[in-house]
Amino acid sequence: MISFGGGLPAPDLFPVQRFEEACHKVLHEQSATALQYGETEGYRPLRELIANGMARDGVPAKVDNVLITSGSQQALDLIGKLFINAGDRVLVEAPTYLGALQAFNVYGAKYLTVPSDDNGLRTDLLEEPLRSNPKFIYVLPNFQNPAGTTLSEERRHELILQADRYGVPILEDDPYGQLRYEGKHLPPLIALDRKSFSHDEGDSLGNVIYLSTFSKTLAPGLRVGWIVAPPEIISKLTQLKQGADLHTSTFNQFVAYEVARDGFLEQHVQLIRRVYRERRDVMLQALKEFFPPEVTWTHPQGGLFLWVTLPQGSDMQAIFKSALDQNVAFVPGHSFFAQSSHGIDNDGISNNGRPADRHMRLNFSNAAPEQIREGIARLAAAVKSHLSPATLPSALPIEVQQLRH
């Protein structure tokens, strides 16, 4: 089985030797502290390292702005617990990260959805949903999961302005921001918001709550993520975290700090970028070579995923079954669309009110290049076996459709 289904980093890139050295150092020099209970806010040197990294991106974060969490998934859960009462609305992209929907669903969230395109969230369609007073806007601006798209700089400014105009906070989820393979680095929303508006000194970070993690750059098994937010929000989230798990693993935090410090993280990210860029390019080339012309896909500038769109009328469940029969796996796209209570969708609606199921998310980080090429060939065979004249673009004359074959 060749799987493009999970969001797994490549295990061959885990810096095992660096982890071995860090574990030895922590146990040899700091075992009494590292194996003990710790502060709920997190290990202070690690929080300082994160705050310093944010400062390099134009965010005047201090230690009191940082809360260490058990992965960014816990961060999403804590945000949901703090902000969402049953029936509250949350504005999300269509599609959006499945794990966020799972976290927010627990607290009874309803969703306002706005579609995305190759330049990210359609900010020209934000005004009507914002009038419905959502609790916050959830967005992944960099190499979005699942679509792999990036919010353009122009749209970042527009999102910041509209959120401020309607008084709606932004939850910026940025697990992939360091994994850029082409194009220029774009400033995070939290930095643009701070630059655009003169916030009070006590509200040092403004209207954006920022989340990130070491899962994609060091190792997901660490379960170390973080929240950057104004101190009053960090204080409330800290109280919620105390009731959840007291604190993130002390030992893991010590090890993460020792691994990441002294510039190693930045150096290691360069290796990850080279390897993942190659795997992305292999997948894009294989899609171009093996897939029929009626199928389209995104061209991610970074991250771990791309998004494939089949013609209207495609039977994704049948394709998924055929793919498994061919020993290749992917994630069907329907899971990444929120059930909208009021929103805008440009993708066709099925009978149950969900967007038409004609998408698949493919992960390119975990498989080796030769596996990617073989897996895409198998997947193409499964797709072709279920395409019919009924799924071809109806706007094309029959003779043009025949030429495209």
N, C-alpha and C positions, 0 to 999 in steps of 0.2 A: 504493500500500500504506500503510495506517495501522497502525502497530505499537504494541501495548501490551506487547511482549515484553521489551525490555531494561530495565535499571535505570538508564537514562540521565538525568542532570540536564538541565534545559532550557538549551541553549546560548545562548539569547537573554538569560539571566541571568548569564552569565559576566562578571565585572567587568573587561572588556578594557582600559578606560582606566587603571584602577588597576594592572593588570599591566604596561601599557606604561610607566607612571611608575616602577614598581618595577624593571623590567628596566633602564631607563635609569640609575636611581640606583645599582643594584648594579654595573653595568658601568663607570659613570663613577667611582665612589668605592671599589669593593672588588673590582675585576676580578682582581687577582693572587691573592686568596684564594678568590673565588667560582668561579674556573675551575680551581682546583687540587684535588688530593686532600684529603679531610677526615677528621675523626674518625669512627670507626665508630659511636659513640653518637649522632652528629648534631651539627648546628650549635647551639652552646650557647645563644645568645639565643632560638632557636626552642624549645628544650627548656624554657627558663625561662618563656616565654610559655605553653606547655602546662601546666607545673607550676602556674603562677599561676591558670590557668583551673580546674584540678582543685581547688585550694585554695578557690576561691569556691564549689565544690560540696561542701565539707566534707571533702575528701581532703587530708591533709597531705603532698602530694607535693613532692619536691625534685628538682633536676636529675638526681641519680643514680638517680632512680626512672623516668626517661624514656629510651626508646630510639626513635629515628626509624627508620622502615622504608619500604621502597619500596611504599607503599600498605598498607592493612590486610590485603590478601591475602598479602603476604610475612610479615606478623605471624602469620597463621594457620599458614603453612608452618613458620616457626621454632618456634612452640609445638608443632606436631606432631613436629618433628624432636627437640625437647628431651624431650618427655614420653612419646611413644608408641613402644613396641617392638611388633613384629609380634604380633598376637593380643591386645594390650591393649584393654580396653573403654573407650569414651567414652560418656557419657550425653548424649543430645541430645533436643531437642524433635521432635515429629512433627506438622507438617512443620518443616524447618529449612533454613538457608541452604545452597544447593547448593555454593557455593565452599568452604565449610568442609569439607563431605564430600569434595570433590575433594582438598583439602589433606591431610586426615587419612588418606584412603585410600592415599596414596603410602607411608605408613609402616605399613600393615597393620592399621589400627584395625578393631575390631569394635564394634558399637553396641548400647547399651541405649536404648530409645526410650520416651518418656513423652508422651502426647498433650497438646495445648493446646486451650483454648477461648477465648471472647471476653475472658477475663481473663488470658490467657497460660498458661504452663506449669502443668499440673495438679499442684500441690505435694502434694495429698492422695494422689497415686499414686507419690511418690518413694521411699518407704522400701524397698520390695522391690528396685528396681533398685540403690539405694545399697548394699544388702547384698552385691551382686556386685562391690564394690570397683572402681568405674571410676577411671581415671587422673584425670579431671576432668569437670566438668559444663560443657557449652558452651551458652550461652543468649544470645539477643538480647532484652533486656527492653523496649526501646522501639521500637514500630512495626515489628514483626518482619518480616523478609524470609524467607518470602513472604507471610505471612498478614496483616500489617499490625496485628496485635494488640499490646497492651501489658500487661506483667506488672503486676498490681495491687500496691498498696503492701503490703497484707496478705500476699500471696504472696511478695513480695520478702523480708519478714522471715522467713517460714517457710522459704524456700529457704536463706537465710543460716544459720538455726538448724540445719537438717537437714544441710547441707554440713559445718558445724563438728562436729556430733555424729558424723558418720561419717569425718571427716578427709579430705574430698574437696575439692580446690581448685575454684574457679569461674572459668571463662573468660568474661568479660563483653564481648560484641562490641556496640559502640554507635556505628555510623556515622550514625544518624539522630536521635540524641537531641535535637539543637537544632531539629529541624524539627517542632515541635509546633504544631498549628492550633487545638486546643481542649483544655479540661481543665487541671488543675493540673500543674505540673512535679513529677515524682517523683524522689526521690534515687537516684543510681546505686547499684548493689549494693556497689561498692567503698567508698562512703561509709557505707552501712548496716552493713557488716561491721566497719569500723573503729569505728563508734559502739557496736556491740553487744558487742564483746569487747575486753578490755584486752590488746592485743598487746605483745610485748616491744619496747623502743625500737629494737633492731636490725632488727626485722621491722615496719617502720613502716607497712606497708599491709595486713598480714594475709593473708587466705585468697583474695583475688580478684585476678586479672590482668585488666587493663582494656585494651581496644583501641578506637581511633577513627581518624579520617581527615579530611583536607580535601577528599576527593573529592566529597562531597555539598554542601559549603558554599562552596568556592572553585572548584575544577575538578578532574575526575578525571585529566586529563592530567598534572597535577603529579606524580602517584604519590608522595605524601607522606602517610604514616600514622604511627601511634605505638603503643607499648606502655607502660603504666604498671604497675609491679610492684615488689616488694621488691628491694633492690640485688643480692642474691645471684642472683636469677633474671635480672635485667638483665645481670649480668656473664656468665652462661652463654649467654644469647641473643646477646650481643655477639660472643662467640667464634664462634658459629654463623654470624652475619651476615658476619663477616670472611671466612669461607670461601665465602660465597655471592656477595657483590658488593662487598666491602670497605666500602662505605658508600652510603647513598642520595645521589643527585645533589646535589652541593654547591650548584651554581647554583640548582637548584629549591628547595632549602631556604632559601637567602638570599632568593629572590623570594617564597616563601610567607610568610616572616617579614615582609618589607616590606609585602606586601599586607594581612596580617592585623593588623598592629600598630596602636596608637593608637585602638583601638575600632572600626576599620573592619569587622572580621569580624562583630561583634555588630550593627552597623548594616545590613550586607548581608544577614544572616540574616533580618532583619525583612522585607525585600523578598521573599526567597525564600518565606517563610511566607505572605505575602499571595497571591502568584501560585499556589503549589501548593495552598493552601486552596481557591481558586476552581476549580482544575482537579479537585481531589477532589470538590467539591460537584457540579460538572457531571457527572462520571462517576456518582456516586451517584444523581443525579436521572435520568440517562439509563437506568441499570439498572432503576430503579423503573418508568420509563415503558415501556421496550421489552421487558424480559425477562419470561418467563412466571412465574406465582406459585410454581411448584414449585422454582424456583432461589433460593438464598439467597447472601448475601455479607456480608463483614465491613464494619464502619464504622471505618476507621482514624482515630485522633486525630492522626496525623502521618505522617511518612515518605513513601514513594513508591509503595506497593502496597496493593491489596486482593485478597481471596481469594474466589473464587466456587465454590460447591458445587452440583453438579447432583444430581438424584435417583439413587438406587441403580440400577444397570443401564445407565446412560448410556454410550454408546460415544464416549469422548473422542477417540480417534484419528480416527474418522469426522467428529466435529465440528471437529477441528483442520483436516482436509483441506478441509471445506466452508468454513471461515473463510478459509483461504488463497485459495480460489476466489472468495470475496467481497472479496478484497484487504484483509483484516484479520488481524493476527497476535497471538498470546498465547503464554504458556509453559504447557504442560500440567503439572498438579500432581505427577505421579508422580516427577519428578526430585528433588523436595524431601523425599522420605521415605527415610531410611536403611534398609538391609537389616538388620533387627534380629536379633541373636543371642539376645537375651532382653529382652523389653520388654512394654509394654502399649499396645494400640492400640484405639481405640473407633470406628474408621472403616470396618470391613469389610475382609476380607483376600481378595485375589485368589488364583488357583491357584498363582502363583509365590511366595507369601509376602509380597508387597508390598501396601501398602494399595490398596484399590480405586481405580481411576483415574477419578475423577469431579470433579476440581478443576481450576481454572485460575488462574494469577496474572496480574493486570492491573496495568500501570504507568500512572500518571496524570500524571507529572511532565513527560514529554517532549513530549507532543502539545498543540497549542493547543485551547482549549475547543470550537471548531467541529469540529475533527478528532475530538475525544473523542466528541462527540455522534453524529457520522456513523459513527464506528467501532463504537460500542456498538450502533447500529441494525443495522449489517451483521452484527455478532457475534450479536445476538439472532435474526436470520433464520437463521443457521447452526445455532444451538442448537435453535430451534423445529423445524427440518426433521428433527431426529433424536430428538425426544422422542416417546414413544408411550405408550399406556396401561400398558405393562409397566413404565415408569419412574416412574409416578405413585406417591405414598405409599400403600402397600397398606392402611394403617390407616384411610384415609378411605373411607366408603361411596361407591359409584359416583355416587349423586345429588349428593353434596357435591363430588366431583371435577368433575362436569359444571358445577355452579354456579361453581366457581373458574375455569372457562374462559369 
